[in-house]
Amino acid sequence: MQSNLSQQKENTTTVKEKTVQIQVEQSSYDVVIIGAGAAGLSAALGLVKSEEYKTLKSQGKQPKILVICKLQALRSHTGSAEGGIAASLGNIEKDFWQWHYYDTVHGGDWLSDQDAAKMLAKEARDTVIELEHFGVAFSRTEDGHINQRFFGGHTADFGQQPIRRAAYAADRIGHQILYSLWQKCIEENIKIEEDIYVTDLAINHKSNSVEGIIALNEKSGKVEKICARNVLIATGGAGRLFSTTSNSWDLTGDGMSLALNAGLQLEDIEFIQFHPTGLAHTGILLSEAARGEGGVLRNCKNEAFMKNYDDTHADLAPRDVVSRSIVSEIDALRGVEDTTSSIDRKDCVWLDMTRIEKQHMLSALPQVVETIEKYAHLDPSKDLIPIRPTAHYTMGGIPISLNGQVYKLVNNKKQRIIGLYAAGECACSGVHGANRLGGNSLLDACLFGKLSGKSIAKELKEQSQEKSQEKHEEHIVDTSKNVYDSTPNTFENLDKLSENRVQEIIGLIQNTSTSSNTTNPYNLLEKLENIMENAAAVRCSENTLKDALQKIDTIIIPQAKILVLHSQNLVFNQELIAIWELQNMITLAKSVLQASLARHESRGAFTRLDYPKRNNNQNPQHSIVDSSGEVQNIPVIIVDFDPNKPINHQNKDEINKIMTKID
């Protein structure tokens, strides 16, 4: 085991005749995983269960792994996932992974990288079975198989009719997966540190490699400088960019902002999914499973309107289609009023669950029923439920390869950042394209998290072999240390970032005694969320986007620069964390707006009112944006499905050829 470096450094400042000490602790790990949701925990398990890891361990070179999260691991947002995880198990009706593959590409409005979508669908079955072996208590059929339900956009025969593909655990699948993964990590003795907020990612741009991270240990109030040649970012999405969101309070885009601030880029960040059924004016998610079990959307005329927008799939159409349809109904003055709210606007539609038999509703949708009863004080077996779209999922993120390696685009070429990985919602493999299908997010997090962990294991083995060769040449035999040395001299950028962060904290404390500023980060966060909601929720235009950028530059940023800390105690100082989250969200919001301005089309979850149609004059393009707002493009990877040649479902020979071709 590699021992932590014991070096400590103290920075001091005097405020109102009181000396404030900021301690910096330095440690070293082979692998640091930021985030303890499904992606981060799957990566840790993929690493320790790999053959490479087992080999290193047997040789007395067991890599030292640290998983960190900014809150309690079992409070990660994965636990809020309700509906299911998609896999072509075929337990209820005949299903094939090729159909799942097509649905993912088609549902992504042809922006999905087809190599990623193919892997997702092909590996889905084994991923679900592994989760079952980890202890996930899936709901069962009468004969004991994993049960499956309908989910929007999942079809049989390449889009012909809806199919039961989502494996579920009542409506608490995320909770089951999170607890099972966490328990397996405990079983494998994986170190998990909670209440650690990562502020900086250190990248050496000369060698294109990662050096480690800077973080604040909220329990001790100390700044931590953690040296690591392998870092995986798995920090989740950025729903807090909007005032109406299903996301938990902590999803502030931290990982994506870490990448931007470190000089890296984001891919397709303009594509943000709004889930159709958020409980009105709360944003709380009512699972798609409610429609999968028979729920129907209705307008003020009591009309089941989705058949007017998608006559094949109706209420089980992909989420982008349903959300746009709801907004269209509201715009056409066919919306309804949320009678449970003081807001006097007809800006909702009804979710009608009254046709679902009550006992079945209670067994299949207990979380949905509990949420409606608790927050709307309605009985879904009798009452119509007011809903409206809520910010739910970030399709874009840190650009990664299929094995989780982060890259940046330089002169139209992908340049790998050695030792840096990402997985889950903060990452972008291109698998979801312009719109994610329900059930594919948990699958993405678990599968690509695991693959990232395996990739890190291979990297560790190579690093071990390189170090062993060096020791052989130097006639040094030392098995007491880890795979490689992480000495302070090799981490110049990490040292600079640590010093800068300490000086920032000192400045925030010093300003407390002289500032009369009454602005706090929470108010600014709320203002930023409202700006983004008005500019880019479900739809946008050049005017709304430019107006939002102007407001951020002239209102939010100037006030953010004069924020101060109202307590000198850094232990669990939530105001300090909120200041950093605000900084991250400002950086990310501007990138979202700039990428949105650069996309002159409507596609999937992204709707430009001034460019209402999809651009079919060229092959689909991914956007790549950096912190300066520069936007580049790279082509979508096309393997089996031509975006310009839809499948002819009347030609059975063509269907058979497609099934034979895709392997």
C-alpha positions as CSV (number, residue, x, y, z in Angstrom):
1,M,0.0,0.0,0.0
2,Q,1.2,3.5,-0.9
3,S,1.5,5.6,2.3
4,N,0.1,9.1,2.3
5,L,2.7,11.9,2.1
6,S,2.7,13.4,5.5
7,Q,3.7,16.9,4.4
8,Q,1.5,19.7,5.8
9,K,1.6,23.4,5.1
10,E,-0.1,26.2,6.8
11,N,-1.2,29.6,5.3
12,T,-2.2,32.2,7.8
13,T,-3.9,35.6,7.7
14,T,-5.1,38.0,10.4
15,V,-8.6,39.2,10.3
16,K,-9.9,41.6,13.0
17,E,-6.9,40.6,15.2
18,K,-7.8,36.9,14.8
19,T,-5.3,34.6,13.1
20,V,-6.9,32.3,10.5
21,Q,-5.0,29.2,9.7
22,I,-5.6,27.3,6.5
23,Q,-3.9,23.9,6.5
24,V,-2.9,22.1,3.3
25,E,-2.5,18.4,3.5
26,Q,-0.8,16.4,0.7
27,S,-1.5,12.8,-0.1
28,S,-0.9,10.4,-3.0
29,Y,-3.0,7.7,-4.7
30,D,-2.8,5.7,-7.8
31,V,-6.4,6.3,-8.7
32,V,-8.8,9.0,-7.6
33,I,-12.5,8.6,-8.5
34,I,-14.5,11.8,-8.1
35,G,-18.2,10.8,-7.5
36,A,-19.8,7.9,-5.7
37,G,-22.9,7.4,-7.8
38,A,-23.6,4.5,-10.2
39,A,-20.7,5.5,-12.6
40,G,-18.1,6.1,-10.0
41,L,-18.8,3.0,-8.0
42,S,-19.1,0.9,-11.2
43,A,-15.7,2.2,-12.2
44,A,-14.2,1.3,-8.8
45,L,-15.6,-2.2,-9.1
46,G,-14.6,-2.6,-12.7
47,L,-11.0,-1.7,-11.6
48,V,-10.7,-4.1,-8.6
49,K,-12.4,-7.0,-10.4
50,S,-10.1,-6.7,-13.5
51,E,-7.4,-9.3,-14.1
52,E,-4.8,-6.6,-14.3
53,Y,-5.6,-5.4,-10.8
54,K,-5.6,-9.0,-9.4
55,T,-2.2,-9.5,-11.0
56,L,-0.7,-6.4,-9.5
57,K,-2.2,-7.3,-6.1
58,S,-0.6,-10.8,-6.3
59,Q,2.7,-9.2,-7.0
60,G,2.6,-7.0,-3.9
61,K,1.8,-3.9,-6.0
62,Q,-1.8,-3.3,-5.0
63,P,-2.8,0.1,-6.4
64,K,-4.2,2.5,-3.9
65,I,-7.7,3.7,-4.8
66,L,-9.7,6.6,-3.4
67,V,-13.4,7.3,-4.2
68,I,-14.5,10.8,-3.0
69,C,-17.8,12.5,-3.1
70,K,-19.1,15.9,-1.9
71,L,-21.9,14.5,0.1
72,Q,-22.8,11.1,1.6
73,A,-22.3,8.4,-1.0
74,L,-25.8,6.9,-0.4
75,R,-27.3,10.4,-1.1
76,S,-25.9,10.4,-4.7
77,H,-28.5,11.3,-7.3
78,T,-28.5,7.8,-8.7
79,G,-30.8,6.9,-5.9
80,S,-33.5,9.0,-7.3
81,A,-33.8,7.1,-10.6
82,E,-37.3,5.5,-10.6
83,G,-38.4,3.8,-13.7
84,G,-36.0,1.1,-15.0
85,I,-32.8,0.1,-16.7
86,A,-33.0,-0.8,-20.4
87,A,-31.9,-4.2,-21.7
88,S,-33.2,-6.6,-24.3
89,L,-33.7,-9.5,-21.9
90,G,-36.8,-10.7,-23.7
91,N,-38.4,-11.9,-20.5
92,I,-41.9,-10.6,-21.4
93,E,-41.9,-10.6,-25.2
94,K,-39.3,-11.3,-27.9
95,D,-36.6,-8.7,-28.0
96,F,-33.2,-8.2,-29.7
97,W,-30.3,-5.9,-28.8
98,Q,-30.3,-4.8,-32.4
99,W,-33.7,-3.2,-31.9
100,H,-32.5,-1.5,-28.7
101,Y,-29.5,-0.2,-30.7
102,Y,-31.7,1.2,-33.4
103,D,-34.0,2.8,-30.8
104,T,-31.1,4.5,-29.1
105,V,-29.8,6.0,-32.4
106,H,-33.3,6.9,-33.7
107,G,-34.3,8.3,-30.3
108,G,-31.1,10.4,-30.2
109,D,-32.3,12.0,-33.5
110,W,-29.3,10.6,-35.4
111,L,-26.7,12.4,-33.3
112,S,-25.7,9.3,-31.4
113,D,-22.3,7.8,-32.2
114,Q,-23.3,4.4,-33.4
115,D,-20.3,2.6,-32.1
116,A,-21.2,3.7,-28.6
117,A,-24.9,3.0,-29.0
118,K,-24.1,-0.5,-30.4
119,M,-21.9,-1.3,-27.4
120,L,-24.6,0.0,-25.0
121,A,-27.3,-2.2,-26.4
122,K,-25.1,-5.2,-27.0
123,E,-23.7,-5.2,-23.4
124,A,-27.0,-4.3,-21.7
125,R,-28.1,-7.8,-20.9
126,D,-24.8,-8.8,-19.2
127,T,-24.8,-5.5,-17.3
128,V,-28.3,-6.1,-15.8
129,I,-27.4,-9.7,-14.9
130,E,-24.3,-8.5,-13.2
131,L,-26.3,-6.0,-11.2
132,E,-28.7,-8.8,-10.2
133,H,-25.6,-10.8,-9.0
134,F,-24.5,-7.7,-7.0
135,G,-27.8,-7.8,-5.1
136,V,-30.3,-5.6,-7.0
137,A,-33.8,-6.8,-6.1
138,F,-35.5,-6.5,-9.5
139,S,-39.3,-6.9,-9.7
140,R,-40.2,-10.4,-10.8
141,T,-42.6,-12.2,-13.1
142,E,-44.7,-15.0,-11.7
143,D,-42.2,-17.5,-13.0
144,G,-39.3,-15.7,-11.3
145,H,-37.7,-13.8,-14.2
146,I,-36.7,-10.1,-14.1
147,N,-39.9,-8.2,-14.9
148,Q,-39.9,-5.5,-17.7
149,R,-42.2,-2.6,-18.5
150,F,-42.8,-0.2,-21.4
151,F,-40.6,2.9,-21.6
152,G,-40.8,5.8,-24.1
153,G,-39.0,5.3,-27.4
154,H,-38.3,1.5,-26.9
155,T,-39.8,-0.5,-29.7
156,A,-39.9,-3.8,-31.5
157,D,-39.0,-4.4,-35.1
158,F,-37.0,-1.2,-35.5
159,G,-39.7,1.3,-34.5
160,Q,-42.9,-0.6,-35.3
161,Q,-44.5,-0.9,-31.8
162,P,-43.7,-0.3,-28.1
163,I,-42.0,-3.1,-26.3
164,R,-41.4,-4.0,-22.6
165,R,-37.6,-3.5,-22.2
166,A,-37.1,-1.6,-19.0
167,A,-36.1,-3.9,-16.1
168,Y,-37.3,-2.4,-12.9
169,A,-37.6,-2.6,-9.1
170,A,-41.0,-1.2,-8.5
171,D,-40.2,2.5,-9.1
172,R,-37.0,2.6,-7.0
173,I,-34.5,1.1,-9.4
174,G,-31.8,3.8,-8.7
175,H,-32.0,3.2,-5.0
176,Q,-31.5,-0.5,-5.5
177,I,-28.6,-0.1,-7.8
178,L,-26.8,2.5,-5.7
179,Y,-27.1,0.5,-2.4
180,S,-26.0,-2.7,-4.2
181,L,-22.9,-1.1,-5.8
182,W,-22.0,0.6,-2.5
183,Q,-22.2,-2.6,-0.6
184,K,-20.0,-4.4,-3.2
185,C,-17.4,-1.6,-2.8
186,I,-17.4,-2.1,0.9
187,E,-17.0,-5.8,0.4
188,E,-14.0,-5.1,-1.8
189,N,-12.4,-2.7,0.8
190,I,-12.6,0.2,-1.6
191,K,-11.9,3.5,0.3
192,I,-14.7,6.0,0.1
193,E,-14.3,9.5,1.6
194,E,-17.4,11.6,2.0
195,D,-17.8,15.4,2.3
196,I,-14.8,16.2,0.0
197,Y,-15.5,19.0,-2.5
198,V,-13.1,19.0,-5.5
199,T,-12.2,22.5,-6.6
200,D,-9.5,22.0,-9.2
201,L,-8.2,19.4,-11.7
202,A,-4.5,19.7,-12.4
203,I,-3.5,19.0,-16.0
204,N,0.0,19.2,-17.4
205,H,-0.6,20.4,-21.0
206,K,3.0,19.9,-22.0
207,S,2.7,16.2,-21.5
208,N,-1.1,16.0,-21.8
209,S,-1.4,14.2,-18.6
210,V,-3.2,14.5,-15.3
211,E,-1.4,15.4,-12.1
212,G,-4.2,15.2,-9.5
213,I,-6.8,17.3,-7.8
214,I,-7.3,20.0,-5.2
215,A,-10.2,19.6,-2.7
216,L,-11.6,21.0,0.5
217,N,-12.2,18.4,3.2
218,E,-15.4,19.7,4.7
219,K,-15.0,17.7,7.9
220,S,-11.6,19.1,8.8
221,G,-11.7,22.4,6.9
222,K,-8.3,21.6,5.4
223,V,-7.3,22.0,1.7
224,E,-6.2,18.7,0.3
225,K,-3.6,18.4,-2.5
226,I,-4.0,14.9,-3.9
227,C,-1.4,13.6,-6.3
228,A,-2.7,11.0,-8.7
229,R,-1.7,10.0,-12.2
230,N,-5.1,8.5,-12.8
231,V,-8.3,10.5,-12.1
232,L,-11.9,9.6,-13.1
233,I,-14.6,12.2,-13.0
234,A,-18.1,10.9,-12.3
235,T,-19.8,13.8,-10.8
236,G,-23.2,13.7,-12.5
237,G,-25.2,16.3,-14.4
238,A,-26.1,19.9,-14.1
239,G,-29.9,20.2,-13.6
240,R,-29.4,23.1,-11.1
241,L,-28.7,25.3,-14.1
242,F,-32.5,25.6,-14.3
243,S,-35.1,26.7,-11.8
244,T,-37.3,23.8,-12.6
245,T,-35.4,20.5,-12.3
246,S,-35.8,16.9,-11.1
247,N,-32.2,16.9,-10.1
248,S,-31.0,16.8,-6.5
249,W,-29.6,20.0,-4.9
250,D,-26.0,18.9,-5.5
251,L,-26.0,18.5,-9.3
252,T,-24.2,21.8,-10.1
253,G,-22.1,20.6,-13.0
254,D,-18.9,20.4,-10.9
255,G,-17.1,17.8,-13.0
256,M,-17.8,19.5,-16.3
257,S,-16.6,22.8,-14.9
258,L,-13.5,21.2,-13.6
259,A,-12.7,20.1,-17.1
260,L,-13.4,23.6,-18.6
261,N,-11.3,25.3,-15.9
262,A,-8.5,22.9,-16.6
263,G,-8.4,24.0,-20.3
264,L,-10.4,21.1,-21.6
265,Q,-13.7,21.0,-23.6
266,L,-17.3,19.8,-23.5
267,E,-19.2,18.0,-26.2
268,D,-22.9,18.5,-27.2
269,I,-23.5,20.5,-24.0
270,E,-26.4,22.3,-25.6
271,F,-28.5,19.1,-25.4
272,I,-30.3,19.1,-22.1
273,Q,-33.3,16.9,-21.7
274,F,-36.5,18.1,-20.0
275,H,-38.5,15.2,-18.6
276,P,-42.1,15.6,-19.6
277,T,-43.7,14.8,-16.3
278,G,-42.3,16.9,-13.5
279,L,-44.9,17.6,-10.7
280,A,-46.1,21.1,-11.5
281,H,-44.0,23.9,-10.1
282,T,-41.8,21.6,-8.0
283,G,-39.8,19.9,-10.7
284,I,-40.1,16.6,-8.8
285,L,-39.9,13.7,-11.2
286,L,-43.0,11.5,-11.8
287,S,-41.4,8.5,-13.5
288,E,-42.0,7.7,-17.1
289,A,-43.1,4.4,-15.6
290,A,-46.4,6.1,-14.8
291,R,-47.1,6.3,-18.6
292,G,-45.5,2.9,-19.1
293,E,-48.2,1.4,-16.8
294,G,-51.0,3.2,-18.6
295,G,-51.0,6.9,-17.7
296,V,-52.1,9.4,-20.3
297,L,-51.5,13.1,-20.9
298,R,-54.6,15.3,-21.3
299,N,-55.2,19.0,-22.1
300,C,-57.8,21.3,-20.8
301,K,-60.4,19.7,-23.1
302,N,-59.7,16.3,-21.5
303,E,-58.2,15.3,-24.9
304,A,-55.4,12.6,-24.9
305,F,-53.3,14.9,-27.2
306,M,-50.1,12.9,-27.7
307,K,-51.7,10.9,-30.5
308,N,-51.8,14.2,-32.5
309,Y,-48.0,14.5,-32.3
310,D,-47.0,10.8,-32.6
311,D,-49.7,8.5,-33.7
312,T,-47.5,5.4,-33.4
313,H,-46.1,5.8,-29.9
314,A,-48.4,8.5,-28.4
315,D,-47.7,8.9,-24.7
316,L,-44.7,6.6,-25.0
317,A,-42.9,8.7,-27.6
318,P,-39.3,9.8,-26.8
319,R,-39.0,12.4,-24.1
320,D,-38.0,15.3,-26.4
321,V,-41.2,14.7,-28.5
322,V,-43.4,14.6,-25.4
323,S,-41.9,17.7,-23.8
324,R,-42.2,19.8,-27.0
325,S,-45.8,18.5,-27.4
326,I,-46.7,19.6,-23.8
327,V,-45.2,23.1,-24.5
328,S,-47.1,23.3,-27.8
329,E,-50.4,22.5,-26.0
330,I,-49.7,25.2,-23.4
331,D,-48.8,27.7,-26.2
332,A,-52.1,26.9,-27.9
333,L,-54.0,27.9,-24.7
334,R,-54.9,24.3,-24.0
335,G,-53.0,24.1,-20.8
336,V,-54.4,23.7,-17.3
337,E,-53.9,25.5,-14.0
338,D,-52.1,23.9,-11.1
339,T,-54.8,24.1,-8.5
340,T,-52.3,23.1,-5.8
341,S,-50.2,26.2,-6.4
342,S,-50.6,29.9,-5.8
343,I,-49.3,30.6,-9.4
344,D,-52.2,31.7,-11.5
345,R,-51.1,30.4,-14.9
346,K,-52.4,27.7,-17.2
347,D,-48.9,26.4,-17.8
348,C,-49.4,22.7,-17.1
349,V,-51.2,19.6,-18.6
350,W,-52.9,16.7,-16.8
351,L,-51.3,13.3,-16.1
352,D,-54.3,10.9,-16.0
353,M,-53.4,7.7,-14.0
354,T,-57.0,6.9,-13.1
355,R,-57.2,4.0,-15.5
356,I,-54.5,2.1,-13.7
357,E,-55.9,-0.4,-11.2
358,K,-55.2,1.0,-7.7
359,Q,-53.6,-2.1,-6.3
360,H,-51.3,-2.4,-9.3
361,M,-50.5,1.3,-9.0
362,L,-49.5,0.8,-5.4
363,S,-47.2,-2.2,-6.2
364,A,-45.7,-0.9,-9.4
365,L,-45.5,2.8,-8.7
366,P,-45.2,3.3,-4.9
367,Q,-42.7,6.2,-5.2
368,V,-44.9,8.0,-7.8
369,V,-48.0,7.6,-5.6
370,E,-46.1,8.7,-2.5
371,T,-44.7,11.8,-4.2
372,I,-48.1,12.9,-5.6
373,E,-49.8,12.4,-2.2
374,K,-47.1,14.2,-0.2
375,Y,-46.4,17.1,-2.5
376,A,-49.6,17.7,-4.4
377,H,-52.0,16.3,-1.8
378,L,-53.9,14.4,-4.6
379,D,-55.0,10.8,-5.1
380,P,-53.7,9.6,-8.5
381,S,-56.3,6.8,-8.6
382,K,-59.0,9.5,-8.6
383,D,-57.5,12.9,-9.4
384,L,-55.8,14.3,-12.5
385,I,-52.2,15.4,-11.7
386,P,-50.8,18.8,-13.0
387,I,-47.4,18.3,-14.7
388,R,-44.9,20.3,-16.8
389,P,-41.4,19.5,-18.2
390,T,-38.5,19.6,-15.8
391,A,-34.8,19.7,-16.5
392,H,-33.7,16.2,-16.1
393,Y,-30.5,15.0,-17.9
394,T,-27.4,16.4,-19.6
395,M,-26.7,14.5,-22.8
396,G,-23.4,16.4,-23.4
397,G,-20.4,16.5,-21.2
398,I,-16.7,15.7,-21.1
399,P,-15.6,14.1,-24.4
400,I,-14.6,10.5,-23.9
401,S,-13.7,7.4,-25.9
402,L,-15.6,4.1,-25.4
403,N,-13.2,3.1,-22.6
404,G,-13.7,6.4,-20.8
405,Q,-10.5,8.1,-21.8
406,V,-10.9,11.9,-21.9
407,Y,-9.7,13.7,-25.0
408,K,-9.5,17.3,-26.3
409,L,-9.9,18.4,-29.9
410,V,-6.7,20.0,-31.2
411,N,-6.5,20.9,-34.9
412,N,-9.5,18.6,-35.6
413,K,-7.7,15.7,-34.0
414,K,-8.6,13.9,-30.8
415,Q,-5.7,14.3,-28.3
416,R,-5.9,12.0,-25.3
417,I,-5.3,13.3,-21.8
418,I,-3.2,10.6,-20.2
419,G,-4.6,9.2,-17.0
420,L,-7.9,11.2,-17.2
421,Y,-11.2,9.4,-17.4
422,A,-14.9,10.3,-17.1
423,A,-18.1,8.3,-16.9
424,G,-21.8,8.8,-16.3
425,E,-23.8,12.0,-16.9
426,C,-20.9,14.3,-16.7
427,A,-19.2,12.5,-19.6
428,C,-20.2,12.3,-23.3
429,S,-19.4,9.2,-25.3
430,G,-21.9,10.3,-27.9
431,V,-24.2,7.4,-27.0
432,H,-27.3,9.4,-26.3
433,G,-27.0,11.9,-29.2
434,A,-29.6,14.7,-29.1
435,N,-32.0,12.9,-26.7
436,R,-31.6,10.1,-24.2
437,L,-34.1,7.3,-24.0
438,G,-35.5,6.4,-20.6
439,G,-33.7,3.5,-19.0
440,N,-30.5,4.2,-20.9
441,S,-28.9,6.5,-18.2
442,L,-28.4,3.9,-15.5
443,L,-27.2,1.5,-18.2
444,D,-24.7,4.1,-19.5
445,A,-23.4,4.8,-16.0
446,C,-23.0,1.2,-15.0
447,L,-21.6,0.0,-18.3
448,F,-19.2,2.8,-19.2
449,G,-18.2,3.2,-15.6
450,K,-17.2,-0.4,-15.5
451,L,-15.3,-0.1,-18.8
452,S,-13.5,3.0,-17.5
453,G,-12.4,1.1,-14.5
454,K,-11.0,-1.7,-16.6
455,S,-9.2,0.8,-18.8
456,I,-7.6,2.3,-15.7
457,A,-6.5,-1.2,-14.6
458,K,-4.7,-1.7,-17.9
459,E,-3.0,1.7,-17.5
460,L,-1.9,0.8,-14.0
461,K,-0.3,-2.4,-15.3
462,E,1.6,-0.5,-18.0
463,Q,2.8,2.0,-15.5
464,S,3.9,-0.8,-13.2
465,Q,5.9,-2.4,-16.0
466,E,7.5,0.9,-16.9
467,K,8.5,1.5,-13.2
468,S,9.7,-2.1,-12.8
469,Q,11.9,-1.6,-15.9
470,E,13.3,1.6,-14.5
471,K,14.1,-0.1,-11.1
472,H,15.7,-3.0,-12.9
473,E,18.0,-0.7,-14.9
474,E,18.9,1.2,-11.7
475,H,19.3,-2.1,-9.7
476,I,16.7,-0.9,-7.2
477,V,14.3,-3.4,-5.6
478,D,11.5,-1.8,-3.6
479,T,8.1,-3.4,-3.2
480,S,7.1,-1.2,-0.3
481,K,5.9,1.6,-2.5
482,N,3.1,1.6,-5.0
483,V,2.9,1.3,-8.8
484,Y,4.9,4.5,-9.2
485,D,6.2,7.4,-7.2
486,S,4.1,10.5,-6.8
487,T,6.7,13.0,-5.5
488,P,5.9,16.7,-5.1
489,N,8.5,17.7,-7.7
490,T,6.6,16.2,-10.5
491,F,3.4,18.1,-9.8
492,E,4.1,21.7,-10.5
493,N,0.6,22.6,-11.7
494,L,-0.9,21.0,-8.6
495,D,1.2,23.1,-6.4
496,K,0.2,26.3,-8.2
497,L,-3.5,25.4,-8.0
498,S,-3.3,24.6,-4.3
499,E,-1.6,28.0,-3.6
500,N,-4.2,29.9,-5.7
501,R,-7.1,28.2,-4.0
502,V,-5.7,29.0,-0.5
503,Q,-5.2,32.6,-1.5
504,E,-8.8,32.8,-2.8
505,I,-10.1,31.5,0.6
506,I,-8.0,34.0,2.5
507,G,-9.4,36.8,0.2
508,L,-13.0,35.7,0.9
509,I,-12.3,35.8,4.6
510,Q,-10.4,39.1,4.6
511,N,-13.2,40.8,2.6
512,T,-15.7,39.9,5.3
513,S,-14.5,42.7,7.6
514,T,-14.6,45.5,5.0
515,S,-17.5,44.6,2.8
516,S,-21.0,45.9,3.1
517,N,-22.2,43.6,0.4
518,T,-25.5,41.8,1.3
519,T,-25.5,39.6,-1.8
520,N,-25.1,35.9,-1.1
521,P,-24.4,33.0,-3.4
522,Y,-27.8,31.4,-2.9
523,N,-29.6,34.5,-4.3
524,L,-27.2,34.6,-7.3
525,L,-27.8,30.9,-7.9
526,E,-31.5,31.5,-8.0
527,K,-31.1,34.4,-10.4
528,L,-28.8,32.4,-12.7
529,E,-31.3,29.5,-12.7
530,N,-34.2,31.8,-13.7
531,I,-32.0,33.4,-16.5
532,M,-31.3,29.9,-17.9
533,E,-34.9,28.8,-17.5
534,N,-36.2,31.7,-19.5
535,A,-33.4,31.4,-22.1
536,A,-33.1,27.7,-22.8
537,A,-35.8,25.6,-21.2
538,V,-37.2,23.2,-23.9
539,R,-36.6,25.8,-26.6
540,C,-34.5,28.9,-27.3
541,S,-33.7,31.5,-30.0
542,E,-30.8,33.8,-30.8
543,N,-32.5,36.6,-28.9
544,T,-33.1,34.5,-25.7
545,L,-29.6,33.1,-25.7
546,K,-27.8,36.5,-26.3
547,D,-30.1,38.1,-23.6
548,A,-29.0,35.4,-21.1
549,L,-25.3,35.9,-21.9
550,Q,-25.7,39.6,-21.5
551,K,-27.4,39.2,-18.1
552,I,-24.8,36.8,-16.8
553,D,-22.0,39.2,-17.8
554,T,-23.6,42.3,-16.4
555,I,-25.6,41.0,-13.4
556,I,-24.4,37.7,-12.2
557,I,-20.6,37.9,-12.7
558,P,-20.0,41.3,-11.2
559,Q,-22.0,40.3,-8.0
560,A,-20.2,37.0,-7.8
561,K,-16.9,38.7,-7.7
562,I,-17.7,40.6,-4.6
563,L,-19.1,37.7,-2.5
564,V,-17.6,37.3,0.9
565,L,-17.6,34.6,3.6
566,H,-19.7,35.3,6.7
567,S,-17.8,32.7,8.8
568,Q,-14.1,32.1,9.1
569,N,-14.7,28.5,10.1
570,L,-14.1,26.3,7.1
571,V,-15.5,23.1,8.6
572,F,-18.8,22.4,6.8
573,N,-18.9,26.0,5.5
574,Q,-21.7,25.6,3.1
575,E,-21.5,29.2,2.0
576,L,-18.0,28.6,0.7
577,I,-19.2,25.5,-1.2
578,A,-22.1,27.5,-2.7
579,I,-19.7,30.2,-3.9
580,W,-17.7,27.6,-5.7
581,E,-20.8,25.9,-7.1
582,L,-22.0,29.3,-8.4
583,Q,-18.6,29.8,-10.1
584,N,-18.9,26.4,-11.7
585,M,-22.5,27.1,-12.9
586,I,-21.6,30.4,-14.4
587,T,-18.8,28.8,-16.4
588,L,-21.0,26.0,-17.5
589,A,-24.1,28.2,-18.3
590,K,-22.0,30.3,-20.6
591,S,-20.7,27.2,-22.4
592,V,-24.3,25.9,-22.8
593,L,-25.5,29.2,-24.2
594,Q,-22.5,29.6,-26.6
595,A,-22.8,26.1,-27.9
596,S,-26.6,26.7,-28.4
597,L,-25.9,29.8,-30.4
598,A,-23.5,27.9,-32.7
599,R,-26.1,25.2,-33.5
600,H,-28.3,26.4,-36.3
601,E,-30.9,23.7,-36.3
602,S,-33.4,21.9,-34.0
603,R,-32.6,18.3,-33.2
604,G,-33.8,16.0,-30.4
605,A,-34.1,17.9,-27.1
606,F,-32.6,21.0,-28.6
607,T,-35.2,23.4,-30.2
608,R,-34.2,26.7,-31.9
609,L,-37.3,28.7,-32.6
610,D,-35.4,30.6,-35.3
611,Y,-34.1,27.3,-36.8
612,P,-37.1,25.0,-36.3
613,K,-35.9,22.2,-38.6
614,R,-33.2,19.6,-38.5
615,N,-30.3,20.3,-40.8
616,N,-30.3,17.4,-43.2
617,N,-28.0,19.1,-45.7
618,Q,-24.9,17.7,-44.0
619,N,-24.1,14.7,-41.8
620,P,-24.9,15.3,-38.1
621,Q,-22.1,17.1,-36.2
622,H,-21.1,17.1,-32.6
623,S,-20.2,20.4,-31.0
624,I,-17.0,20.9,-29.0
625,V,-16.9,24.0,-26.8
626,D,-14.2,25.4,-24.5
627,S,-14.4,28.0,-21.7
628,S,-13.7,30.8,-24.1
629,G,-16.8,30.0,-26.1
630,E,-15.0,28.7,-29.1
631,V,-17.1,26.0,-30.8
632,Q,-15.7,23.4,-33.1
633,N,-17.4,20.4,-34.7
634,I,-16.7,16.8,-35.4
635,P,-18.8,14.4,-37.4
636,V,-21.1,11.8,-35.8
637,I,-19.8,8.2,-36.1
638,I,-22.1,6.2,-38.4
639,V,-21.8,2.4,-38.5
640,D,-25.1,0.7,-39.4
641,F,-27.9,3.2,-39.8
642,D,-27.9,5.9,-42.5
643,P,-29.7,9.0,-41.1
644,N,-30.8,9.8,-44.7
645,K,-32.2,6.4,-45.5
646,P,-35.1,5.4,-43.1
647,I,-35.9,1.7,-42.8
648,N,-38.6,0.4,-45.1
649,H,-40.7,-1.6,-42.7
650,Q,-42.8,-3.0,-45.6
651,N,-39.7,-4.7,-47.0
652,K,-39.2,-7.8,-44.8
653,D,-36.0,-8.8,-46.8
654,E,-34.5,-5.4,-45.8
655,I,-35.3,-6.0,-42.2
656,N,-33.8,-9.5,-42.3
657,K,-30.6,-8.1,-44.0
658,I,-30.3,-5.5,-41.2
659,M,-30.6,-8.1,-38.5
660,T,-28.0,-10.3,-40.3
661,K,-25.6,-7.3,-40.9
662,I,-25.5,-6.1,-37.3
663,D,-23.5,-8.4,-35.2
